[in-house]
Amino acid sequence: MARGINKVILIGNLGADPETRAMPSGTTVANLRIATSESWRDKQTGEQQERTEWHRVALFGRLAEIAGEYLRKGYSTEIVGNDLQMLGGRGGGGASASPAAAGAASAGAPTYAEESAGGGGGSRSEEFDDDIPF
């Protein structure tokens, strides 16, 4: 089996306040919507171009509680996710993922970069095929 790195780093702005709720088991879940943008100058027209991409992130446990308490719409936020789980994909090859463990930091709020989601991500599945083309 080939070994690889399963990590993502998102640096962007929150599009809305975190949506927090409790699961029947009592675990807290927070859903974030993060906008990442890139800008460039068009070579043909010389005009400034910009593209924004939206990402959905789920946090579990104590990290979800902290996110719900400190993060607000518009905050610049860094999310570092390890041990990601693929949930589905778009037709264009992109996919959404839910981190089983993530760290979060926000400008203007305390930093929790090494905080772990701890036990909220569900079981890790070893059923994945290594024929992923990237």
N, CA, C and O atoms as a printed pandas DataFrame, in Angstrom:
     atom_number atom_name residue_name chain_id  residue_number  x_coord  y_coord  z_coord
0              1         N          MET        A               1    0.825   -1.172    0.000
1              2        CA          MET        A               1    0.000    0.000    0.000
2              3         C          MET        A               1    0.876    1.244    0.000
3              4         O          MET        A               1    1.884    1.305    0.704
4              5         N          ALA        A               2    0.496    2.208   -0.771
5              6        CA          ALA        A               2    1.218    3.472   -0.806
6              7         C          ALA        A               2    0.801    4.344    0.371
7              8         O          ALA        A               2   -0.373    4.395    0.739
8              9         N          ARG        A               3    1.773    5.024    0.951
9             10        CA          ARG        A               3    1.471    5.948    2.047
10            11         C          ARG        A               3    1.498    7.355    1.504
11            12         O          ARG        A               3    2.286    7.669    0.612
12            13         N          GLY        A               4    0.656    8.189    2.030
13            14        CA          GLY        A               4    0.586    9.566    1.578
14            15         C          GLY        A               4    0.277   10.492    2.726
15            16         O          GLY        A               4    0.191   10.073    3.881
16            17         N          ILE        A               5    0.116   11.732    2.401
17            18        CA          ILE        A               5   -0.217   12.734    3.394
18            19         C          ILE        A               5   -1.695   13.074    3.260
19            20         O          ILE        A               5   -2.180   13.345    2.162
20            21         N          ASN        A               6   -2.399   13.059    4.366
21            22        CA          ASN        A               6   -3.826   13.349    4.382
22            23         C          ASN        A               6   -4.034   14.591    5.239
23            24         O          ASN        A               6   -4.435   14.505    6.400
24            25         N          LYS        A               7   -3.751   15.762    4.637
25            26        CA          LYS        A               7   -3.804   17.005    5.395
26            27         C          LYS        A               7   -4.293   18.123    4.495
27            28         O          LYS        A               7   -4.017   18.143    3.295
28            29         N          VAL        A               8   -5.030   19.060    5.099
29            30        CA          VAL        A               8   -5.522   20.222    4.352
30            31         C          VAL        A               8   -5.333   21.458    5.213
31            32         O          VAL        A               8   -5.504   21.399    6.430
32            33         N          ILE        A               9   -4.980   22.582    4.589
33            34        CA          ILE        A               9   -4.874   23.860    5.281
34            35         C          ILE        A               9   -5.728   24.869    4.524
35            36         O          ILE        A               9   -5.497   25.122    3.342
36            37         N          LEU        A              10   -6.707   25.441    5.200
37            38        CA          LEU        A              10   -7.581   26.456    4.609
38            39         C          LEU        A              10   -7.359   27.770    5.347
39            40         O          LEU        A              10   -7.449   27.823    6.574
40            41         N          ILE        A              11   -7.069   28.824    4.601
41            42        CA          ILE        A              11   -6.949   30.154    5.182
42            43         C          ILE        A              11   -7.938   31.040    4.439
43            44         O          ILE        A              11   -7.797   31.269    3.238
44            45         N          GLY        A              12   -8.931   31.531    5.151
45            46        CA          GLY        A              12   -9.965   32.331    4.506
46            47         C          GLY        A              12  -10.794   33.073    5.529
47            48         O          GLY        A              12  -10.401   33.210    6.687
48            49         N          ASN        A              13  -11.943   33.548    5.092
49            50        CA          ASN        A              13  -12.852   34.311    5.944
50            51         C          ASN        A              13  -14.143   33.549    6.158
51            52         O          ASN        A              13  -14.653   32.895    5.248
52            53         N          LEU        A              14  -14.672   33.641    7.385
53            54        CA          LEU        A              14  -15.945   32.987    7.685
54            55         C          LEU        A              14  -17.081   33.723    6.994
55            56         O          LEU        A              14  -17.193   34.944    7.100
56            57         N          GLY        A              15  -17.922   32.977    6.286
57            58        CA          GLY        A              15  -19.046   33.575    5.573
58            59         C          GLY        A              15  -20.262   33.772    6.456
59            60         O          GLY        A              15  -21.171   34.522    6.102
60            61         N          ALA        A              16  -20.288   33.107    7.603
61            62        CA          ALA        A              16  -21.408   33.213    8.540
62            63         C          ALA        A              16  -20.915   32.780    9.917
63            64         O          ALA        A              16  -19.866   32.148   10.040
64            65         N          ASP        A              17  -21.676   33.122   10.947
65            66        CA          ASP        A              17  -21.350   32.634   12.280
66            67         C          ASP        A              17  -21.414   31.109   12.269
67            68         O          ASP        A              17  -22.210   30.535   11.524
68            69         N          PRO        A              18  -20.589   30.440   13.081
69            70        CA          PRO        A              18  -20.647   28.971   13.141
70            71         C          PRO        A              18  -22.031   28.498   13.579
71            72         O          PRO        A              18  -22.654   29.101   14.453
72            73         N          GLU        A              19  -22.500   27.422   12.970
73            74        CA          GLU        A              19  -23.765   26.796   13.364
74            75         C          GLU        A              19  -23.418   25.652   14.311
75            76         O          GLU        A              19  -22.832   24.655   13.889
76            77         N          THR        A              20  -23.771   25.787   15.574
77            78        CA          THR        A              20  -23.451   24.741   16.544
78            79         C          THR        A              20  -24.728   24.042   16.982
79            80         O          THR        A              20  -25.795   24.649   17.077
80            81         N          ARG        A              21  -24.588   22.753   17.244
81            82        CA          ARG        A              21  -25.710   21.965   17.743
82            83         C          ARG        A              21  -25.145   20.739   18.461
83            84         O          ARG        A              21  -23.969   20.408   18.313
84            85         N          ALA        A              22  -25.981   20.086   19.226
85            86        CA          ALA        A              22  -25.574   18.897   19.967
86            87         C          ALA        A              22  -26.161   17.662   19.298
87            88         O          ALA        A              22  -27.329   17.650   18.910
88            89         N          MET        A              23  -25.342   16.628   19.168
89            90        CA          MET        A              23  -25.803   15.351   18.631
90            91         C          MET        A              23  -26.527   14.605   19.752
91            92         O          MET        A              23  -26.359   14.952   20.921
92            93         N          PRO        A              24  -27.327   13.589   19.423
93            94        CA          PRO        A              24  -28.019   12.823   20.472
94            95         C          PRO        A              24  -27.062   12.241   21.518
95            96         O          PRO        A              24  -27.444   12.051   22.673
96            97         N          SER        A              25  -25.831   11.962   21.116
97            98        CA          SER        A              25  -24.854   11.406   22.054
98            99         C          SER        A              25  -24.303   12.469   23.001
99           100         O          SER        A              25  -23.610   12.144   23.965
100          101         N          GLY        A              26  -24.611   13.745   22.728
101          102        CA          GLY        A              26  -24.128   14.828   23.569
102          103         C          GLY        A              26  -22.920   15.551   22.989
103          104         O          GLY        A              26  -22.523   16.591   23.514
104          105         N          THR        A              27  -22.326   15.027   21.919
105          106        CA          THR        A              27  -21.173   15.653   21.278
106          107         C          THR        A              27  -21.607   16.917   20.552
107          108         O          THR        A              27  -22.617   16.918   19.848
108          109         N          THR        A              28  -20.847   17.990   20.720
109          110        CA          THR        A              28  -21.144   19.249   20.046
110          111         C          THR        A              28  -20.554   19.220   18.639
111          112         O          THR        A              28  -19.442   18.734   18.428
112          113         N          VAL        A              29  -21.320   19.751   17.677
113          114        CA          VAL        A              29  -20.875   19.842   16.281
114          115         C          VAL        A              29  -21.012   21.296   15.849
115          116         O          VAL        A              29  -22.035   21.933   16.100
116          117         N          ALA        A              30  -19.967   21.819   15.193
117          118        CA          ALA        A              30  -20.021   23.174   14.640
118          119         C          ALA        A              30  -19.746   23.092   13.146
119          120         O          ALA        A              30  -18.787   22.447   12.722
120          121         N          ASN        A              31  -20.580   23.740   12.355
121          122        CA          ASN        A              31  -20.383   23.795   10.904
122          123         C          ASN        A              31  -19.937   25.202   10.530
123          124         O          ASN        A              31  -20.558   26.193   10.915
124          125         N          LEU        A              32  -18.841   25.269    9.766
125          126        CA          LEU        A              32  -18.290   26.542    9.321
126          127         C          LEU        A              32  -18.374   26.625    7.811
127          128         O          LEU        A              32  -18.294   25.611    7.119
128          129         N          ARG        A              33  -18.538   27.845    7.300
129          130        CA          ARG        A              33  -18.463   28.109    5.859
130          131         C          ARG        A              33  -17.322   29.096    5.664
131          132         O          ARG        A              33  -17.382   30.228    6.143
132          133         N          ILE        A              34  -16.291   28.666    4.963
133          134        CA          ILE        A              34  -15.091   29.470    4.792
134          135         C          ILE        A              34  -14.918   29.827    3.325
135          136         O          ILE        A              34  -15.010   28.964    2.451
136          137         N          ALA        A              35  -14.667   31.101    3.061
137          138        CA          ALA        A              35  -14.424   31.580    1.700
138          139         C          ALA        A              35  -12.931   31.787    1.506
139          140         O          ALA        A              35  -12.288   32.485    2.290
140          141         N          THR        A              36  -12.381   31.178    0.457
141          142        CA          THR        A              36  -10.996   31.433    0.063
142          143         C          THR        A              36  -11.045   32.120   -1.288
143          144         O          THR        A              36  -11.846   31.759   -2.150
144          145         N          SER        A              37  -10.187   33.110   -1.468
145          146        CA          SER        A              37  -10.195   33.883   -2.710
146          147         C          SER        A              37   -8.810   33.921   -3.326
147          148         O          SER        A              37   -7.799   33.876   -2.626
148          149         N          GLU        A              38   -8.780   34.004   -4.635
149          150        CA          GLU        A              38   -7.525   34.238   -5.343
150          151         C          GLU        A              38   -7.780   35.332   -6.364
151          152         O          GLU        A              38   -8.867   35.431   -6.932
152          153         N          SER        A              39   -6.760   36.151   -6.588
153          154        CA          SER        A              39   -6.909   37.221   -7.571
154          155         C          SER        A              39   -5.687   37.233   -8.476
155          156         O          SER        A              39   -4.588   36.852   -8.074
156          157         N          TRP        A              40   -5.905   37.678   -9.699
157          158        CA          TRP        A              40   -4.850   37.736  -10.698
158          159         C          TRP        A              40   -5.195   38.797  -11.731
159          160         O          TRP        A              40   -6.336   39.246  -11.835
160          161         N          ARG        A              41   -4.192   39.179  -12.481
161          162        CA          ARG        A              41   -4.387   40.140  -13.562
162          163         C          ARG        A              41   -4.483   39.371  -14.873
163          164         O          ARG        A              41   -3.581   38.610  -15.222
164          165         N          ASP        A              42   -5.577   39.573  -15.595
165          166        CA          ASP        A              42   -5.796   38.911  -16.880
166          167         C          ASP        A              42   -4.735   39.380  -17.873
167          168         O          ASP        A              42   -4.560   40.581  -18.075
168          169         N          LYS        A              43   -4.023   38.427  -18.497
169          170        CA          LYS        A              43   -2.947   38.764  -19.429
170          171         C          LYS        A              43   -3.449   39.449  -20.695
171          172         O          LYS        A              43   -2.760   40.303  -21.251
172          173         N          GLN        A              44   -4.635   39.083  -21.149
173          174        CA          GLN        A              44   -5.152   39.643  -22.399
174          175         C          GLN        A              44   -5.764   41.025  -22.215
175          176         O          GLN        A              44   -5.525   41.922  -23.024
176          177         N          THR        A              45   -6.556   41.206  -21.153
177          178        CA          THR        A              45   -7.256   42.482  -20.971
178          179         C          THR        A              45   -6.561   43.396  -19.966
179          180         O          THR        A              45   -6.801   44.603  -19.965
180          181         N          GLY        A              46   -5.709   42.841  -19.117
181          182        CA          GLY        A              46   -5.047   43.638  -18.098
182          183         C          GLY        A              46   -5.922   43.948  -16.898
183          184         O          GLY        A              46   -5.499   44.677  -16.001
184          185         N          GLU        A              47   -7.137   43.410  -16.861
185          186        CA          GLU        A              47   -8.064   43.663  -15.757
186          187         C          GLU        A              47   -7.780   42.731  -14.583
187          188         O          GLU        A              47   -7.317   41.603  -14.750
188          189         N          GLN        A              48   -8.072   43.240  -13.400
189          190        CA          GLN        A              48   -7.933   42.439  -12.197
190          191         C          GLN        A              48   -9.104   41.450  -12.132
191          192         O          GLN        A              48  -10.258   41.853  -12.277
192          193         N          GLN        A              49   -8.818   40.170  -11.919
193          194        CA          GLN        A              49   -9.831   39.124  -11.815
194          195         C          GLN        A              49   -9.779   38.537  -10.405
195          196         O          GLN        A              49   -8.730   38.541   -9.762
196          197         N          GLU        A              50  -10.909   38.038   -9.936
197          198        CA          GLU        A              50  -10.959   37.410   -8.626
198          199         C          GLU        A              50  -11.927   36.231   -8.663
199          200         O          GLU        A              50  -12.967   36.285   -9.318
200          201         N          ARG        A              51  -11.564   35.166   -7.946
201          202        CA          ARG        A              51  -12.432   33.994   -7.840
202          203         C          ARG        A              51  -12.501   33.584   -6.374
203          204         O          ARG        A              51  -11.473   33.475   -5.705
204          205         N          THR        A              52  -13.708   33.360   -5.879
205          206        CA          THR        A              52  -13.927   32.935   -4.496
206          207         C          THR        A              52  -14.462   31.514   -4.494
207          208         O          THR        A              52  -15.358   31.177   -5.268
208          209         N          GLU        A              53  -13.910   30.686   -3.621
209          210        CA          GLU        A              53  -14.355   29.303   -3.491
210          211         C          GLU        A              53  -14.819   29.103   -2.048
211          212         O          GLU        A              53  -14.182   29.589   -1.114
212          213         N          TRP        A              54  -15.936   28.381   -1.870
213          214        CA          TRP        A              54  -16.518   28.160   -0.545
214          215         C          TRP        A              54  -16.232   26.751   -0.077
215          216         O          TRP        A              54  -16.281   25.803   -0.861
216          217         N          HIS        A              55  -15.931   26.614    1.211
217          218        CA          HIS        A              55  -15.609   25.322    1.827
218          219         C          HIS        A              55  -16.479   25.139    3.060
219          220         O          HIS        A              55  -16.674   26.073    3.838
220          221         N          ARG        A              56  -17.000   23.932    3.232
221          222        CA          ARG        A              56  -17.769   23.594    4.430
222          223         C          ARG        A              56  -16.893   22.728    5.323
223          224         O          ARG        A              56  -16.291   21.760    4.859
224          225         N          VAL        A              57  -16.825   23.074    6.596
225          226        CA          VAL        A              57  -15.980   22.353    7.547
226          227         C          VAL        A              57  -16.820   22.003    8.762
227          228         O          VAL        A              57  -17.588   22.829    9.255
228          229         N          ALA        A              58  -16.673   20.779    9.241
229          230        CA          ALA        A              58  -17.378   20.338   10.460
230          231         C          ALA        A              58  -16.346   20.109   11.557
231          232         O          ALA        A              58  -15.334   19.441   11.343
232          233         N          LEU        A              59  -16.615   20.672   12.738
233          234        CA          LEU        A              59  -15.763   20.494   13.907
234          235         C          LEU        A              59  -16.557   19.738   14.962
235          236         O          LEU        A              59  -17.776   19.886   15.049
236          237         N          PHE        A              60  -15.871   18.928   15.766
237          238        CA          PHE        A              60  -16.545   18.102   16.756
238          239         C          PHE        A              60  -15.954   18.315   18.141
239          240         O          PHE        A              60  -14.800   18.719   18.285
240          241         N          GLY        A              61  -16.764   18.036   19.159
241          242        CA          GLY        A              61  -16.305   18.031   20.545
242          243         C          GLY        A              61  -15.963   19.411   21.071
243          244         O          GLY        A              61  -16.629   20.399   20.760
244          245         N          ARG        A              62  -14.907   19.458   21.875
245          246        CA          ARG        A              62  -14.504   20.705   22.528
246          247         C          ARG        A              62  -14.129   21.771   21.502
247          248         O          ARG        A              62  -14.413   22.951   21.710
248          249         N          LEU        A              63  -13.502   21.379   20.409
249          250        CA          LEU        A              63  -13.126   22.339   19.373
250          251         C          LEU        A              63  -14.367   23.014   18.780
251          252         O          LEU        A              63  -14.329   24.203   18.462
252          253         N          ALA        A              64  -15.450   22.277   18.630
253          254        CA          ALA        A              64  -16.703   22.855   18.135
254          255         C          ALA        A              64  -17.249   23.879   19.126
255          256         O          ALA        A              64  -17.756   24.925   18.721
256          257         N          GLU        A              65  -17.151   23.586   20.418
257          258        CA          GLU        A              65  -17.613   24.522   21.437
258          259         C          GLU        A              65  -16.798   25.818   21.388
259          260         O          GLU        A              65  -17.360   26.909   21.485
260          261         N          ILE        A              66  -15.494   25.699   21.239
261          262        CA          ILE        A              66  -14.610   26.871   21.178
262          263         C          ILE        A              66  -14.916   27.698   19.935
263          264         O          ILE        A              66  -14.984   28.925   20.003
264          265         N          ALA        A              67  -15.101   27.028   18.801
265          266        CA          ALA        A              67  -15.418   27.740   17.555
266          267         C          ALA        A              67  -16.729   28.500   17.689
267          268         O          ALA        A              67  -16.824   29.648   17.254
268          269         N          GLY        A              68  -17.739   27.878   18.283
269          270        CA          GLY        A              68  -19.029   28.535   18.460
270          271         C          GLY        A              68  -18.953   29.738   19.388
271          272         O          GLY        A              68  -19.716   30.692   19.239
272          273         N          GLU        A              69  -18.032   29.692   20.343
273          274        CA          GLU        A              69  -17.909   30.779   21.308
274          275         C          GLU        A              69  -17.100   31.958   20.766
275          276         O          GLU        A              69  -17.446   33.109   21.031
276          277         N          TYR        A              70  -16.034   31.695   20.016
277          278        CA          TYR        A              70  -15.101   32.750   19.640
278          279         C          TYR        A              70  -15.162   33.219   18.182
279          280         O          TYR        A              70  -14.820   34.366   17.898
280          281         N          LEU        A              71  -15.586   32.363   17.261
281          282        CA          LEU        A              71  -15.552   32.735   15.843
282          283         C          LEU        A              71  -16.839   33.439   15.430
283          284         O          LEU        A              71  -17.923   33.092   15.900
284          285         N          ARG        A              72  -16.715   34.422   14.555
285          286        CA          ARG        A              72  -17.855   35.175   14.037
286          287         C          ARG        A              72  -17.673   35.444   12.556
287          288         O          ARG        A              72  -16.562   35.374   12.032
288          289         N          LYS        A              73  -18.764   35.750   11.893
289          290        CA          LYS        A              73  -18.762   36.065   10.468
290          291         C          LYS        A              73  -17.714   37.144   10.163
291          292         O          LYS        A              73  -17.605   38.144   10.872
292          293         N          GLY        A              74  -16.949   36.914    9.092
293          294        CA          GLY        A              74  -15.947   37.877    8.651
294          295         C          GLY        A              74  -14.572   37.666    9.243
295          296         O          GLY        A              74  -13.607   38.245    8.743
296          297         N          TYR        A              75  -14.435   36.844   10.308
297          298        CA          TYR        A              75  -13.136   36.601   10.907
298          299         C          TYR        A              75  -12.230   35.885    9.916
299          300         O          TYR        A              75  -12.659   34.969    9.214
300          301         N          SER        A              76  -10.989   36.308    9.868
301          302        CA          SER        A              76   -9.975   35.600    9.088
302          303         C          SER        A              76   -9.596   34.356    9.887
303          304         O          SER        A              76   -9.237   34.458   11.060
304          305         N          THR        A              77   -9.673   33.190    9.261
305          306        CA          THR        A              77   -9.538   31.931    9.977
306          307         C          THR        A              77   -8.614   30.975    9.248
307          308         O          THR        A              77   -8.617   30.912    8.018
308          309         N          GLU        A              78   -7.824   30.231   10.008
309          310        CA          GLU        A              78   -6.977   29.180    9.459
310          311         C          GLU        A              78   -7.460   27.854   10.021
311          312         O          GLU        A              78   -7.582   27.694   11.235
312          313         N          ILE        A              79   -7.732   26.915    9.146
313          314        CA          ILE        A              79   -8.160   25.580    9.550
314          315         C          ILE        A              79   -7.110   24.598    9.058
315          316         O          ILE        A              79   -6.771   24.583    7.874
316          317         N          VAL        A              80   -6.596   23.775    9.970
317          318        CA          VAL        A              80   -5.644   22.734    9.611
318          319         C          VAL        A              80   -6.316   21.409    9.944
319          320         O          VAL        A              80   -6.619   21.139   11.106
320          321         N          GLY        A              81   -6.548   20.585    8.931
321          322        CA          GLY        A              81   -7.243   19.318    9.140
322          323         C          GLY        A              81   -6.345   18.133    8.853
323          324         O          GLY        A              81   -5.634   18.108    7.848
324          325         N          ASN        A              82   -6.378   17.153    9.736
325          326        CA          ASN        A              82   -5.651   15.892    9.562
326          327         C          ASN        A              82   -6.653   14.749    9.562
327          328         O          ASN        A              82   -7.765   14.904   10.067
328          329         N          ASP        A              83   -6.283   13.619    9.011
329          330        CA          ASP        A              83   -7.139   12.434    8.989
330          331         C          ASP        A              83   -8.506   12.763    8.409
331          332         O          ASP        A              83   -9.530   12.543    9.056
332          333         N          LEU        A              84   -8.522   13.290    7.187
333          334        CA          LEU        A              84   -9.765   13.703    6.539
334          335         C          LEU        A              84  -10.533   12.508    6.006
335          336         O          LEU        A              84   -9.951   11.473    5.682
336          337         N          GLN        A              85  -11.832   12.661    5.919
337          338        CA          GLN        A              85  -12.726   11.635    5.414
338          339         C          GLN        A              85  -13.459   12.203    4.212
339          340         O          GLN        A              85  -14.115   13.237    4.335
340          341         N          MET        A              86  -13.370   11.567    3.062
341          342        CA          MET        A              86  -14.068   12.040    1.863
342          343         C          MET        A              86  -15.551   11.733    1.996
343          344         O          MET        A              86  -15.939   10.611    2.321
344          345         N          LEU        A              87  -16.377   12.745    1.740
345          346        CA          LEU        A              87  -17.821   12.565    1.836
346          347         C          LEU        A              87  -18.475   12.440    0.471
347          348         O          LEU        A              87  -19.501   11.774    0.334
348          349         N          GLY        A              88  -17.904   13.061   -0.521
349          350        CA          GLY        A              88  -18.486   13.040   -1.855
350          351         C          GLY        A              88  -17.718   13.992   -2.730
351          352         O          GLY        A              88  -16.800   14.669   -2.270
352          353         N          GLY        A              89  -18.090   14.047   -3.990
353          354        CA          GLY        A              89  -17.352   14.924   -4.879
354          355         C          GLY        A              89  -18.253   15.623   -5.856
355          356         O          GLY        A              89  -19.422   15.274   -6.026
356          357         N          ARG        A              90  -17.680   16.620   -6.493
357          358        CA          ARG        A              90  -18.375   17.323   -7.558
358          359         C          ARG        A              90  -18.018   16.655   -8.873
359          360         O          ARG        A              90  -17.060   15.885   -8.945
360          361         N          GLY        A              91  -18.770   16.942   -9.890
361          362        CA          GLY        A              91  -18.486   16.392  -11.199
362          363         C          GLY        A              91  -17.146   16.838  -11.753
363          364         O          GLY        A              91  -16.547   16.124  -12.557
364          365         N          GLY        A              92  -16.658   18.010  -11.339
365          366        CA          GLY        A              92  -15.411   18.562  -11.845
366          367         C          GLY        A              92  -14.183   18.005  -11.167
367          368         O          GLY        A              92  -13.082   18.488  -11.435
368          369         N          GLY        A              93  -14.310   17.020  -10.305
369          370        CA          GLY        A              93  -13.155   16.405   -9.685
370          371         C          GLY        A              93  -12.877   16.909   -8.280
371          372         O          GLY        A              93  -12.101   16.281   -7.560
372          373         N          GLY        A              94  -13.481   18.023   -7.855
373          374        CA          GLY        A              94  -13.284   18.515   -6.500
374          375         C          GLY        A              94  -14.091   17.665   -5.538
375          376         O          GLY        A              94  -15.022   16.973   -5.952
376          377         N          ALA        A              95  -13.749   17.707   -4.271
377          378        CA          ALA        A              95  -14.486   16.919   -3.294
378          379         C          ALA        A              95  -14.579   17.686   -1.997
379          380         O          ALA        A              95  -13.740   18.537   -1.702
380          381         N          SER        A              96  -15.602   17.381   -1.224
381          382        CA          SER        A              96  -15.705   17.972    0.092
382          383         C          SER        A              96  -15.219   16.955    1.101
383          384         O          SER        A              96  -15.314   15.749    0.870
384          385         N          ALA        A              97  -14.705   17.427    2.207
385          386        CA          ALA        A              97  -14.178   16.528    3.222
386          387         C          ALA        A              97  -14.580   17.034    4.595
387          388         O          ALA        A              97  -14.801   18.229    4.792
388          389         N          SER        A              98  -14.673   16.113    5.541
389          390        CA          SER        A              98  -14.979   16.464    6.916
390          391         C          SER        A              98  -13.800   16.054    7.778
391          392         O          SER        A              98  -13.455   14.873    7.805
392          393         N          PRO        A              99  -13.170   16.978    8.480
393          394        CA          PRO        A              99  -12.008   16.594    9.266
394          395         C          PRO        A              99  -12.391   15.833   10.522
395          396         O          PRO        A              99  -13.301   16.231   11.249
396          397         N          ALA        A             100  -11.689   14.735   10.772
397          398        CA          ALA        A             100  -11.880   14.007   12.012
398          399         C          ALA        A             100  -11.096   14.685   13.122
399          400         O          ALA        A             100  -11.438   14.545   14.296
400          401         N          ALA        A             101  -10.050   15.416   12.763
401          402        CA          ALA        A             101   -9.298   16.219   13.723
402          403         C          ALA        A             101   -8.879   17.490   13.010
403          404         O          ALA        A             101   -8.350   17.434   11.900
404          405         N          ALA        A             102   -9.108   18.620   13.628
405          406        CA          ALA        A             102   -8.764   19.881   12.975
406          407         C          ALA        A             102   -8.295   20.875   14.003
407          408         O          ALA        A             102   -8.634   20.774   15.182
408          409         N          GLY        A             103   -7.516   21.835   13.558
409          410        CA          GLY        A             103   -7.092   22.931   14.411
410          411         C          GLY        A             103   -7.646   24.200   13.825
411          412         O          GLY        A             103   -7.853   24.275   12.614
412          413         N          ALA        A             104   -7.894   25.198   14.640
413          414        CA          ALA        A             104   -8.453   26.445   14.118
414          415         C          ALA        A             104   -7.784   27.623   14.801
415          416         O          ALA        A             104   -7.506   27.590   16.000
416          417         N          ALA        A             105   -7.532   28.652   14.028
417          418        CA          ALA        A             105   -7.004   29.894   14.582
418          419         C          ALA        A             105   -7.744   31.030   13.911
419          420         O          ALA        A             105   -8.121   30.930   12.744
420          421         N          SER        A             106   -7.953   32.104   14.642
421          422        CA          SER        A             106   -8.696   33.217   14.085
422          423         C          SER        A             106   -8.031   34.519   14.467
423          424         O          SER        A             106   -7.587   34.690   15.603
424          425         N          ALA        A             107   -7.960   35.446   13.512
425          426        CA          ALA        A             107   -7.429   36.769   13.825
426          427         C          ALA        A             107   -8.400   37.455   14.781
427          428         O          ALA        A             107   -9.606   37.472   14.535
428          429         N          GLY        A             108   -7.892   38.009   15.844
429          430        CA          GLY        A             108   -8.747   38.707   16.799
430          431         C          GLY        A             108   -9.331   37.798   17.864
431          432         O          GLY        A             108  -10.066   38.260   18.737
432          433         N          ALA        A             109   -9.011   36.504   17.806
433          434        CA          ALA        A             109   -9.508   35.571   18.812
434          435         C          ALA        A             109   -8.343   34.690   19.251
435          436         O          ALA        A             109   -7.339   34.615   18.543
436          437         N          PRO        A             110   -8.449   34.026   20.390
437          438        CA          PRO        A             110   -7.370   33.159   20.850
438          439         C          PRO        A             110   -7.040   32.078   19.832
439          440         O          PRO        A             110   -7.897   31.657   19.057
440          441         N          THR        A             111   -5.802   31.639   19.844
441          442        CA          THR        A             111   -5.340   30.624   18.900
442          443         C          THR        A             111   -5.455   29.241   19.528
443          444         O          THR        A             111   -5.023   29.027   20.661
444          445         N          TYR        A             112   -6.025   28.328   18.802
445          446        CA          TYR        A             112   -6.174   26.942   19.234
446          447         C          TYR        A             112   -5.629   26.021   18.163
447          448         O          TYR        A             112   -6.255   25.003   17.865
448          449         N          ALA        A             113   -4.498   26.335   17.578
449          450        CA          ALA        A             113   -3.974   25.636   16.406
450          451         C          ALA        A             113   -3.667   24.171   16.670
451          452         O          ALA        A             113   -3.749   23.360   15.748
452          453         N          GLU        A             114   -3.320   23.807   17.881
453          454        CA          GLU        A             114   -2.968   22.418   18.145
454          455         C          GLU        A             114   -4.086   21.656   18.837
455          456         O          GLU        A             114   -3.883   20.514   19.249
456          457         N          GLU        A             115   -5.240   22.247   18.972
457          458        CA          GLU        A             115   -6.391   21.636   19.600
458          459         C          GLU        A             115   -6.881   20.478   18.724
459          460         O          GLU        A             115   -6.868   20.604   17.499
460          461         N          SER        A             116   -7.296   19.401   19.288
461          462        CA          SER        A             116   -7.791   18.253   18.531
462          463         C          SER        A             116   -9.292   18.123   18.720
463          464         O          SER        A             116   -9.825   18.466   19.775
464          465         N          ALA        A             117   -9.964   17.629   17.703
465          466        CA          ALA        A             117  -11.416   17.478   17.783
466          467         C          ALA        A             117  -11.800   16.352   18.724
467          468         O          ALA        A             117  -12.916   16.342   19.244
468          469         N          GLY        A             118  -10.932   15.432   18.949
469          470        CA          GLY        A             118  -11.079   14.403   19.957
470          471         C          GLY        A             118  -12.338   13.584   19.940
471          472         O          GLY        A             118  -13.319   13.955   20.584
472          473         N          GLY        A             119  -12.346   12.486   19.226
473          474        CA          GLY        A             119  -13.377   11.494   19.331
474          475         C          GLY        A             119  -14.688   11.805   18.658
475          476         O          GLY        A             119  -15.636   11.042   18.847
476          477         N          GLY        A             120  -14.815   12.839   17.907
477          478        CA          GLY        A             120  -16.099   13.144   17.317
478          479         C          GLY        A             120  -16.215   12.790   15.865
479          480         O          GLY        A             120  -17.300   12.926   15.300
480          481         N          GLY        A             121  -15.148   12.336   15.222
481          482        CA          GLY        A             121  -15.155   12.162   13.784
482          483         C          GLY        A             121  -15.677   10.832   13.303
483          484         O          GLY        A             121  -15.780   10.615   12.096
484          485         N          GLY        A             122  -16.011    9.934   14.209
485          486        CA          GLY        A             122  -16.484    8.634   13.780
486          487         C          GLY        A             122  -15.310    7.689   13.606
487          488         O          GLY        A             122  -14.172    8.054   13.901
488          489         N          SER        A             123  -15.572    6.471   13.126
489          490        CA          SER        A             123  -14.516    5.488   12.978
490          491         C          SER        A             123  -13.728    5.719   11.704
491          492         O          SER        A             123  -14.262    6.200   10.705
492          493         N          ARG        A             124  -12.451    5.370   11.753
493          494        CA          ARG        A             124  -11.598    5.497   10.576
494          495         C          ARG        A             124  -11.771    4.235    9.749
495          496         O          ARG        A             124  -11.713    3.121   10.271
496          497         N          SER        A             125  -11.977    4.417    8.491
497          498        CA          SER        A             125  -12.202    3.286    7.603
498          499         C          SER        A             125  -10.950    2.995    6.800
499          500         O          SER        A             125  -10.371    3.902    6.202
500          501         N          GLU        A             126  -10.532    1.754    6.781
501          502        CA          GLU        A             126   -9.365    1.353    5.998
502          503         C          GLU        A             126   -9.793    0.736    4.653
503          504         O          GLU        A             126   -8.991    0.081    3.987
504          505         N          GLU        A             127  -11.047    0.946    4.264
505          506        CA          GLU        A             127  -11.589    0.361    3.049
506          507         C          GLU        A             127  -11.251    1.136    1.785
507          508         O          GLU        A             127  -11.586    0.688    0.689
508          509         N          PHE        A             128  -10.594    2.292    1.908
509          510        CA          PHE        A             128  -10.351    3.134    0.752
510          511         C          PHE        A             128   -9.338    2.496   -0.190
511          512         O          PHE        A             128   -8.378    1.854    0.236
512          513         N          ASP        A             129   -9.576    2.691   -1.459
513          514        CA          ASP        A             129   -8.724    2.157   -2.502
514          515         C          ASP        A             129   -7.582    3.130   -2.762
515          516         O          ASP        A             129   -7.779    4.344   -2.716
516          517         N          ASP        A             130   -6.391    2.606   -3.034
517          518        CA          ASP        A             130   -5.226    3.459   -3.272
518          519         C          ASP        A             130   -5.117    3.908   -4.725
519          520         O          ASP        A             130   -4.074    4.441   -5.103
520          521         N          ASP        A             131   -6.131    3.724   -5.551
521          522        CA          ASP        A             131   -6.071    4.110   -6.955
522          523         C          ASP        A             131   -6.521    5.535   -7.188
523          524         O          ASP        A             131   -7.054    5.842   -8.254
524          525         N          ILE        A             132   -6.321    6.413   -6.222
525          526        CA          ILE        A             132   -6.687    7.821   -6.364
526          527         C          ILE        A             132   -5.677    8.488   -7.264
527          528         O          ILE        A             132   -4.477    8.345   -7.029
528          529         N          PRO        A             133   -6.108    9.219   -8.296
529          530        CA          PRO        A             133   -5.189    9.732   -9.308
530          531         C          PRO        A             133   -4.422   10.989   -8.907
531          532         O          PRO        A             133   -3.760   11.579   -9.762
532          533         N          PHE        A             134   -4.478   11.418   -7.676
533          534        CA          PHE        A             134   -3.732   12.617   -7.288
534          535         C          PHE        A             134   -2.941   12.381   -6.045
535          536         O          PHE        A             134   -2.251   13.284   -5.572
